């Protein structure tokens, strides 16, 4: 008799649970009445991933806000006993005028744009044990050290180029323990938006290279051992391969790399939203059912595909989707209240 396979749901969700100062997110979570917090909790509990990467979640040293948020999700019916977070580059002081505006200590002088240390970090919530002791944090890796990087055109001063980290938020390798004792490694990241700069396209170049990091990593071109299968690259790339601004070359290479799979998660809700909102959506070339972010602002880029879950090729994909209910469907109001992003999930079978 063949061995019974285990199906694991892996998700990424930029919950945009960030506030204007340290401790404010925890304050809002503890009320039990914050509309966004409760909506995000319900979205996660309803989608019920076994493991989820949260982006846009304010970091604190002791993980108090993350623990409190996990309790809110549990109140909606889904328990995550295992939590993981590392200090992000967002808001991490560089000590120099990194953005070249002639001032020190501003949010653009942090290693990743941020008004305070830990703003908009990442976190992992898991039903499965997290192997924290063997997790790897690549967030201190310097941009200039990435093979074939685009830093040379980014108009950084020599002082800035000498210390500028590649990761806006972070690049992590986080193993989780499967039922049979094997490990599945999450390769997590949250890249900078490829906008909000000048003709030097500093953010566009950095965004490109944050995706290119994973290509170099799995190619074995970095001073770290490449990941052992199975693994999953997941997070907010802040880039659509077809529409919007940015340099899509590295992302396109990831989406088509034979060592990875793009399950192309989709939703009917995204199609409805794009058609009803019109504007920039009407001129887009990409398939609207793949969109993961509801950017309806005018002027603005329209709705885009920016959030990804890419399993390694050895994993069998059993299903995928974007948690974007149509307006008349259950959960639509919660999805809209939670975040401009939508939760993206992929089910993989583990023999």
ABEGO torsion letter per residue (X at the ends): XBBBBBBBBBBBBBAGBBBABBGAAAAAAAAGABAAAAAAAAAAAAAGBABBBBBGBBBBAAGAAAAAAAAAAAAAGBBBABBBBBBBABGBBAGBBAAGAGBBGBAAABABBBABBGBGBBBBBBABBBBAAABBBAAABBAAABBGBAAAAAGBBAAAAAABBABAAEBBBBBBBBAAGBBBBBBBBBBBBABGBBAAGAAAAAAAAAAAAAAAAAAGABABBBBBOBBBBBEBAGBBAABEBEBAAAAAAAAABAABBBAGBBBAAAAAAAAAAEEAAAABABBAAABABBBABOBBAEBBBABBBBBBAABBBAEBBBBBBBAABBGAAAAAAABABBBBBBBBBBX
